[in-house]
Amino acid sequence: MGEGISGKVIKFTKVKGPEINLPYPVAASTVFKHLSGAFVYLDSNQRIALAGAAQTELLGWAFTGEWTSASTAGQTILGVNISLDAVYCMPLDAARTETQLRSYVGKTCDIITTSNIQYADFDASATDVLQIVGYEYWGSAAGEQGLWVKLNPTKVAATGVV
């Protein structure tokens, strides 16, 4: 969580919905930041890593604070909420007006990760891994808005076993 200019505490975490938490090994040296989202995907070795703009399928939300996983892949285990109905507050990639935020509710968007900080990139619609269900607005400055999102059910890791 962080503090916006208005002094309100901003929490980028799960805000509503159920939890189906499962343990997963973490990829080597995966960085999680405090003022960031925590959506993860399964890499080619079936280890979780922080999702970025290129991910077309997500696994869920990793429950973690700010830290970096071990330099040896798979040495660290982390709980991941895979519930399709859980809602999370994500930081925005840029400040927007409340009218702009309201207009995106019900649509889908991408994720962007910059300097290991994961943002909801609601101006982008290449992968559409997130479904926008609401927002928080405390002011017009960067860091005073949050976007409520959940996993887009059509973009959850669900490829065939062969």
Secondary structure, DSSP 8 states (H G I E B T S, - for coil): -EE-TTS-EE--SEEES---EEEEEB-TT-EE-TTS--EEEE-TTS-EEE--TT-S-B-EEE---SEE--SSTTSSEEEEE--TT-EEEEEBSS---HHHHHHHTT-EEEEEEETTEEEEETT--SS--EEEEEEEES-SSTTSEEEEEEE-GGGBS-----
